[in-house]
Amino acid sequence: MGTDKVKFMRKAMLAVTFVLYVLSLVSCGDTDLANAVTGKWRGTMEYTDEGAKIKQVVSYDFIKSEDVVDGGKFVEKVRETMTFEDIGLIMTCTATSTISGEWEILVGDLNLTYDLSTLEVNIEDVDGHLADDADDVAYEAFLEAQASGMFDESKEAYDMVYDESRRQYQTSNDEGSSYSDVKIDGNTMTFYTGDVGKVIFHRITD
């Protein structure tokens, strides 16, 4: 074997050894993070979507599974209040959704895969009232809405929330739901999402 070939083989072996070493460090880091993530967490997110003000209280229960190296099963519960205003009429809808799935820590990111067949939705409250600056047109619209039962916890409201929730979870599965740069400090977990940005969760200890 020539000198140049020997040098090449040594460099290749060193490169492979370095890559394996880095992968082992990443694997250990993922395992430690997965162990820290295991448990119950709650966080609050507030944002605006197409003019509607949305507040979400999100709870996770991450359960470690023996058949998954750095992950397992989870249950997600979202209590969402959506408020929007149109022609002087302020509408508020509060709904709760629950869904389960599988989670995994991969290179420091928290990846979620939702099982859409487990999705459950409950409409807690539908309400409407006039804005302070509402005019006669808004008042007539409000009376019509009341008469039509728009503010009732109707099947239409349930169908709307269920369909939208299912669409969002399906999109998350299709695009890959991943929370990046997950960090845990004591009972506080932070990570970043593509739509909201930095999110803070607190461990539920009671």
C-alpha positions as CSV (number, residue, x, y, z in Angstrom):
1,M,0.0,0.0,0.0
2,G,1.5,3.4,-1.0
3,T,2.2,6.2,1.4
4,D,-0.5,8.4,0.0
5,K,-3.1,5.7,0.3
6,V,-2.1,5.0,3.9
7,K,-2.5,8.7,4.7
8,F,-5.9,8.8,3.0
9,M,-7.1,5.7,5.0
10,R,-5.9,7.3,8.3
11,K,-7.8,10.5,7.5
12,A,-10.9,8.5,6.5
13,M,-10.8,6.5,9.8
14,L,-10.3,9.7,11.8
15,A,-13.2,11.3,10.1
16,V,-15.5,8.3,10.7
17,T,-14.4,8.2,14.3
18,F,-15.2,11.9,14.7
19,V,-18.6,11.5,13.2
20,L,-19.4,8.5,15.4
21,Y,-18.2,10.5,18.4
22,V,-20.4,13.4,17.6
23,L,-23.4,11.2,17.0
24,S,-22.9,9.5,20.4
25,L,-22.9,13.0,22.0
26,V,-26.1,13.9,20.2
27,S,-27.7,10.6,21.2
28,C,-26.8,11.1,24.8
29,G,-28.1,14.7,24.7
30,D,-31.4,13.5,23.2
31,T,-31.8,10.8,25.8
32,D,-31.2,13.3,28.6
33,L,-33.6,15.8,27.1
34,A,-36.3,13.1,26.5
35,N,-36.0,12.1,30.2
36,A,-36.4,15.7,31.2
37,V,-39.4,16.3,28.9
38,T,-41.3,13.3,30.3
39,G,-44.2,14.5,32.5
40,K,-47.0,17.0,32.4
41,W,-46.6,20.6,31.1
42,R,-48.8,23.6,30.6
43,G,-48.3,26.8,28.7
44,T,-50.2,29.8,27.3
45,M,-50.0,31.3,23.8
46,E,-51.7,34.5,22.6
47,Y,-51.7,35.6,19.0
48,T,-53.8,37.1,16.2
49,D,-55.0,35.1,13.1
50,E,-56.8,36.8,10.3
51,G,-58.1,39.5,12.7
52,A,-59.2,37.1,15.4
53,K,-57.6,37.3,18.8
54,I,-56.7,33.8,20.0
55,K,-55.7,32.6,23.5
56,Q,-54.7,29.0,24.0
57,V,-53.9,27.2,27.2
58,V,-52.0,24.1,26.1
59,S,-51.3,21.0,28.3
60,Y,-49.1,18.1,27.4
61,D,-48.6,14.8,29.1
62,F,-45.5,13.2,27.7
63,I,-45.2,9.5,28.6
64,K,-41.9,7.6,27.9
65,S,-42.2,4.3,26.1
66,E,-39.7,1.4,26.3
67,D,-40.1,0.7,22.5
68,V,-39.0,4.3,21.6
69,V,-35.4,5.3,22.4
70,D,-36.0,9.0,23.0
71,G,-39.8,9.4,23.0
72,G,-43.1,7.7,23.6
73,K,-46.8,8.6,23.7
74,F,-48.4,12.0,24.5
75,V,-51.8,13.6,25.2
76,E,-52.4,17.2,24.1
77,K,-55.2,19.3,25.5
78,V,-56.0,22.8,24.1
79,R,-58.5,25.2,25.6
80,E,-58.9,28.0,23.0
81,T,-60.8,31.2,23.3
82,M,-61.2,33.1,20.0
83,T,-62.6,36.6,19.9
84,F,-63.3,38.6,16.7
85,E,-65.3,41.7,15.8
86,D,-67.3,42.3,12.6
87,I,-69.5,45.3,11.9
88,G,-69.7,46.2,15.6
89,L,-70.5,42.7,16.8
90,I,-68.0,41.0,19.1
91,M,-68.1,37.2,19.0
92,T,-66.3,34.9,21.4
93,C,-66.1,31.1,21.2
94,T,-64.3,28.9,23.8
95,A,-63.6,25.3,22.9
96,T,-61.5,22.4,24.2
97,S,-59.8,19.8,22.1
98,T,-57.9,16.7,23.2
99,I,-55.7,14.5,21.0
100,S,-53.0,11.9,21.5
101,G,-50.1,10.7,19.5
102,E,-46.4,9.9,19.5
103,W,-43.4,12.1,20.4
104,E,-39.7,11.9,19.9
105,I,-36.6,14.0,20.7
106,L,-34.4,14.2,17.6
107,V,-31.2,16.3,17.5
108,G,-32.6,18.5,20.2
109,D,-36.0,19.1,18.6
110,L,-39.4,17.8,19.9
111,N,-41.3,16.0,17.1
112,L,-45.0,15.3,17.4
113,T,-47.1,12.9,15.3
114,Y,-50.8,13.2,15.9
115,D,-53.3,10.3,15.8
116,L,-56.3,12.1,14.2
117,S,-58.7,9.2,15.2
118,T,-58.3,10.3,18.9
119,L,-59.4,13.9,18.4
120,E,-62.2,15.0,20.7
121,V,-63.8,18.5,20.7
122,N,-66.1,20.2,23.2
123,I,-67.7,23.6,22.8
124,E,-67.7,25.3,26.2
125,D,-69.2,28.7,25.4
126,V,-70.4,30.8,22.5
127,D,-71.2,34.4,23.2
128,G,-71.8,37.7,21.4
129,H,-72.3,41.3,22.3
130,L,-72.3,44.7,20.8
131,A,-69.1,46.9,20.7
132,D,-69.3,50.3,22.4
133,D,-69.3,52.1,19.0
134,A,-71.9,49.8,17.4
135,D,-74.4,51.5,15.1
136,D,-77.9,50.6,14.1
137,V,-76.7,48.1,11.4
138,A,-74.7,46.2,14.1
139,Y,-77.7,46.3,16.4
140,E,-79.9,44.7,13.8
141,A,-77.3,42.1,13.0
142,F,-77.0,41.3,16.7
143,L,-80.8,40.7,17.0
144,E,-80.7,38.5,13.9
145,A,-77.8,36.5,15.3
146,Q,-79.6,36.0,18.6
147,A,-82.8,35.0,16.9
148,S,-81.0,32.5,14.6
149,G,-79.3,30.8,17.6
150,M,-75.8,31.7,16.5
151,F,-74.8,32.1,20.2
152,D,-76.0,28.7,21.1
153,E,-73.5,25.8,21.6
154,S,-74.8,24.4,18.3
155,K,-73.8,21.5,16.2
156,E,-72.7,24.0,13.6
157,A,-70.1,25.5,16.0
158,Y,-68.9,22.0,16.9
159,D,-68.5,21.0,13.3
160,M,-66.6,24.2,12.5
161,V,-64.2,23.7,15.4
162,Y,-63.7,20.0,14.9
163,D,-63.1,20.4,11.1
164,E,-60.6,23.2,11.7
165,S,-58.8,21.4,14.4
166,R,-58.5,18.2,12.3
167,R,-57.3,20.2,9.4
168,Q,-54.5,21.9,11.5
169,Y,-53.4,18.5,13.0
170,Q,-53.4,16.9,9.5
171,T,-51.2,19.8,8.2
172,S,-48.9,19.4,11.2
173,N,-48.5,15.7,10.4
174,D,-48.0,16.4,6.7
175,E,-45.4,19.2,7.2
176,G,-43.8,17.6,10.3
177,S,-44.7,19.1,13.6
178,S,-41.5,20.1,15.3
179,Y,-40.6,22.3,18.2
180,S,-37.0,23.5,17.9
181,D,-34.3,24.4,20.4
182,V,-36.0,22.7,23.3
183,K,-34.4,23.7,26.6
184,I,-35.4,22.7,30.2
185,D,-34.4,24.6,33.2
186,G,-35.9,23.2,36.4
187,N,-39.6,23.2,35.9
188,T,-39.6,25.5,32.9
189,M,-39.4,24.3,29.3
190,T,-38.9,26.7,26.3
191,F,-38.9,26.0,22.6
192,Y,-39.7,27.7,19.3
193,T,-42.6,27.2,16.9
194,G,-42.9,28.3,13.3
195,D,-46.0,30.4,13.8
196,V,-45.8,31.8,17.4
197,G,-42.1,32.0,18.1
198,K,-40.7,31.3,21.6
199,V,-43.1,29.5,23.9
200,I,-42.8,28.9,27.6
201,F,-44.2,25.9,29.4
202,H,-44.2,25.1,33.1
203,R,-44.2,21.6,34.6
204,I,-47.4,20.6,36.4
205,T,-46.3,19.3,39.7
206,D,-49.7,18.9,41.6
